[in-house]
Amino acid sequence: MVDLRAGRVIGAVPVGSNPTSTAVSPDGSLVYVTNYESHDVSVIDARVNEVVARLDVGRQPSGVAFGGRGDRVYVTNTGDDDSAVTIIDPRDHTVVLRVPVERGPYGVSVGDLLFVTQYYSDSIVALDPLDGRVVLRTPVGQRPESVAISPDTGRVYVSNRHSHEVSVIDMVCGAVVATIAVRNPGGIAVGTRAVRRSDPFLVRAHRRAI
């Protein structure tokens, strides 16, 4: 845990093995952490900084995101024999649905649709967040890892690790409309305001720069 005002670490909460991704509930009360090697999810009560639940969600959980209203949590399972999106009700921390997908789902982001990167098929899929039905599949670059949605324009940004680029998808047409060169892109986040018709965004590089 980091105090953002002071810019210093103030504590730590033990979770599972190889914690990979985190998601915070809209009200800030819960933090979900995917534990890649222990094949579960830790749920932290942010008010007391304690783990209040450990959820078995299937093999190799990677990405995690809350739905916009905070009533659902979406986890990607990247295991070769267990590729799925697991949907959780955060009110009682129970799994309500598992949606099988193509091999290698990784990053996840939720808007009106649920976007999941498909690491091994070099594509991104858009799912109905209620029932997991595939609505759209869009080819992107090589080994897409993370995905983020612009809250202002609705455009979707995908970091493609092996082709060293970010794909920009316009959801009006459902296609890639721009490609931005970035060396070793990993995680990605989009700012909350559009600036001169373009979205400010941050990409975490796998090596030494952002």
C-alpha positions in Angstrom: 0.0 0.0 0.0 1.2 3.5 -0.9 0.3 6.8 0.5 -0.1 8.8 -2.7 0.1 12.2 -0.9 3.3 11.3 0.9 4.7 9.1 -1.9 5.7 6.3 0.4 4.9 2.7 1.2 2.8 2.4 4.4 2.1 -1.3 4.5 1.5 -4.6 2.8 -1.2 -7.3 2.7 -0.2 -10.9 2.2 -2.1 -12.6 -0.7 -1.6 -15.7 -2.8 1.4 -16.8 -5.0 2.5 -14.5 -7.8 -0.1 -11.7 -7.5 -0.6 -10.4 -11.0 -3.4 -7.8 -11.3 -5.6 -5.7 -9.0 -9.0 -4.1 -9.3 -10.6 -1.6 -6.9 -14.4 -1.4 -6.4 -16.0 1.9 -7.4 -16.6 2.8 -3.8 -13.0 2.0 -2.8 -14.0 -0.6 -0.2 -12.7 -3.8 -1.9 -9.6 -4.8 -3.7 -9.5 -8.0 -5.8 -6.1 -9.5 -6.5 -5.4 -12.3 -9.0 -2.9 -14.8 -7.8 -1.5 -16.5 -10.9 0.4 -19.4 -9.3 -2.0 -20.3 -6.5 -4.9 -20.2 -8.9 -7.1 -18.0 -6.8 -8.2 -14.5 -6.1 -7.7 -12.6 -2.8 -10.3 -10.1 -1.7 -9.0 -7.3 0.5 -11.3 -5.1 2.6 -9.6 -1.8 2.0 -11.1 -0.3 5.2 -9.1 -2.6 7.4 -6.5 -3.8 4.9 -7.2 -7.5 5.5 -8.0 -10.4 3.2 -11.6 -11.3 3.8 -12.0 -14.0 1.2 -9.9 -16.3 -1.1 -11.8 -17.5 -4.2 -11.0 -20.6 -6.3 -11.5 -19.2 -9.9 -9.7 -21.7 -12.0 -6.2 -22.0 -13.4 -3.8 -19.0 -13.8 -6.1 -16.0 -13.1 -4.5 -13.0 -14.7 -6.6 -9.9 -15.5 -9.4 -8.6 -13.2 -11.8 -5.7 -13.5 -15.0 -4.4 -11.8 -18.1 -3.7 -13.8 -19.1 0.0 -13.9 -21.8 -0.4 -11.2 -19.5 -2.5 -9.0 -21.9 -5.4 -8.9 -19.7 -7.8 -11.0 -16.0 -8.7 -11.1 -14.5 -10.2 -14.2 -11.4 -12.4 -14.1 -9.5 -14.0 -17.0 -8.1 -17.5 -16.6 -5.1 -18.1 -19.0 -4.5 -21.7 -18.3 -4.3 -23.8 -21.6 -6.8 -26.3 -20.3 -9.0 -23.8 -18.5 -9.2 -20.6 -20.7 -12.3 -18.7 -19.5 -13.7 -15.5 -18.0 -14.9 -16.0 -14.5 -17.7 -13.7 -13.3 -18.0 -13.0 -9.6 -20.6 -11.3 -7.4 -18.6 -9.1 -5.1 -21.5 -8.8 -2.6 -20.9 -12.3 -1.3 -17.7 -13.1 -3.3 -19.2 -16.1 -5.2 -18.6 -17.2 -8.7 -21.8 -16.8 -10.7 -20.7 -17.8 -14.2 -17.7 -19.1 -16.1 -17.5 -18.3 -19.8 -15.2 -20.5 -21.9 -13.1 -18.5 -24.4 -10.3 -19.0 -26.9 -6.9 -20.0 -25.5 -5.0 -17.3 -23.7 -7.4 -14.6 -22.4 -5.3 -12.1 -20.5 -6.3 -8.4 -20.1 -9.8 -7.3 -19.3 -11.6 -4.0 -19.2 -15.3 -3.2 -18.8 -17.5 -0.5 -20.3 -20.9 -1.2 -22.0 -19.1 -4.3 -23.2 -16.6 -6.6 -21.6 -13.3 -6.5 -23.6 -10.8 -9.4 -23.3 -7.4 -9.7 -25.0 -6.7 -13.1 -26.6 -3.0 -13.5 -26.2 -2.4 -16.4 -28.6 -4.9 -15.6 -31.3 -3.7 -11.9 -31.7 -7.2 -10.5 -31.2 -9.6 -8.9 -28.8 -13.1 -10.0 -28.1 -16.1 -8.0 -26.8 -18.5 -9.9 -24.7 -21.9 -9.1 -23.2 -21.1 -8.5 -19.6 -24.2 -10.2 -18.4 -24.1 -13.6 -20.2 -20.7 -13.7 -21.8 -22.0 -13.9 -25.3 -19.4 -12.8 -27.9 -20.5 -9.6 -29.6 -17.4 -8.7 -31.6 -13.9 -10.1 -32.4 -11.2 -7.7 -33.8 -7.7 -8.7 -35.0 -5.0 -6.6 -33.4 -1.1 -6.9 -33.1 1.0 -9.8 -31.9 0.5 -11.0 -28.4 -2.1 -8.5 -27.1 -1.7 -8.2 -23.3 -3.6 -5.3 -21.8 -6.7 -3.3 -22.7 -8.2 0.0 -21.6 -11.3 1.9 -22.6 -11.4 5.7 -23.0 -14.4 7.0 -20.9 -14.6 10.0 -23.1 -14.5 8.6 -26.6 -15.3 4.9 -26.1 -12.2 4.0 -28.1 -10.4 0.8 -26.9 -6.6 0.7 -26.6 -4.7 -2.6 -26.7 -1.0 -3.1 -25.9 0.6 -5.7 -28.3 3.7 -7.0 -26.6 5.5 -8.8 -29.5 4.7 -6.3 -32.3 5.7 -3.3 -30.0 2.6 -1.3 -30.7 -0.7 -0.1 -29.3 -3.9 -0.8 -31.4 -6.6 1.8 -31.2 -10.1 0.5 -31.9 -13.1 2.7 -32.8 -16.2 0.9 -31.4 -18.4 2.7 -33.9 -17.0 0.5 -36.7 -15.4 -2.2 -34.5 -12.1 -2.0 -36.3 -8.5 -0.8 -35.6 -8.2 2.8 -36.8 -4.7 3.6 -35.6 -1.5 1.9 -34.5 1.0 3.6 -32.2 4.6 2.3 -31.9 5.6 1.5 -28.3 8.6 -0.6 -27.3 7.7 -3.6 -25.2 4.2 -2.4 -24.1 2.6 -4.1 -21.1 -0.1 -2.5 -18.9 -2.1 0.4 -20.3 -4.4 3.0 -18.7 -6.4 5.8 -20.3 -6.9 9.3 -18.9 -10.4 10.6 -18.1 -10.4 13.6 -20.5 -9.9 13.8 -24.2 -7.3 16.4 -25.1 -7.6 17.9 -28.6 -9.5 14.9 -29.9 -6.9 12.4 -28.7 -6.8 10.4 -25.4 -3.9 10.8 -23.0 -2.8 7.3 -22.0 0.0 5.6 -20.2 1.7 2.3 -21.2 3.9 0.3 -18.9 6.8 -1.1 -20.8 8.2 -4.5 -19.9 11.7 -3.2 -19.5 12.9 0.2 -18.4 10.6 2.9 -19.7 7.1 4.2 -19.8 
